[in-house]
Amino acid sequence: MRIREYRNHFVDTLAPIYDLDEAESFFYLVLEDKKQWKRIDLALNPEAQFSEIEIPEWNEILEKLKQYIPIQYILGKTHFYGLEFEVNENVLIPRPETEELVEWILSNNCKSGNLKILDIGTGSGCIAISLAKNLPAANISAIDVSEKALATAQKNAQTNEVKVDFLRNDILKTEDLEQQFDIIVSNPPYVRNLEKEEIRQNVLEHEPHLALFVDDDDALIFYRKIAELAQKNLSPNGQLYFEINQYLGKEMMDLLEQKNFQQMELRKDIYGNHRMVFGRK
């Protein structure tokens, strides 16, 4: 079968489930992963054909997409801040909004020297590893409650040739971080159960709920705990960065004020949602 014909079949099959542009983007992601071809390569080779071996593999991917399995989990990888990361069912898939958080940290610290940075709830390691890659003089640590997530993050650090000190830790049971940091950053669970109806099915059914959801009656549980630890374990003038629930921007600013942070700032992401906050000790 010609690849162009299969593309039409692929997109038509997924169009009732995903929108047309997304279905087409899936096709080209798989094409690049499996054949190292980009869109232009197919345009330049309109008569190119799939072999009999390739079609069953593509059909299997198509079936998984029909079951709402995220394309990143199917391919086993994704890109974040110009780097490649392994992802699996033990870690959240990194989002573009989180890249903006990394960019904010880097823009505020591009001229800094030997910073000590802690990433709390590291998951795939995308924040810590991206910072390590772009701040080579920094000493970066990362913690997570999940051993499987940490194993994935460690592999990602090795793949991207950076050093990050990974440690298993339940932050809600931690009373002291036992050292001082210049920067603490966290993208903790923040989706309330009442917001589940807004979550896409591929996320709700396949990404780890441990890293996503918090109880409706205490949605800021992680932020409160981390802010308290930050007051103990940030160096003077140390920086605290959070990715947050877009509906809780005011509540987050109030929390940081209650915890005696200064120079607080609430930022919107590229979609116009309140997504990031900053405070200085």
Secondary structure, DSSP 4 states (H G I P E B T S, - for coil): -BHHHHHHHHHHHHTTTS-HHHHHHHHHHHHHHHH---HHHHHH-TT-B--TTHHHHHHHHHHHHHTT--HHHHHTEEEETTEEEE--TTSPPP-HHHHHHHHHHHHHHTT--S-EEEEES-TTSHHHHHHHHH-TT-EEEEEES-HHHHHHHHHHHHHTT---EEEE--GGG-S--SS-EEEEEE----EEGGGGGGS-HHHHHHS-GGGTEE-GGGTTHHHHHHHHHHHHHEEEEEEEEEE--GGGHHHHHHHHHHTT-EEEEEEE-TTS-EEEEEEE-
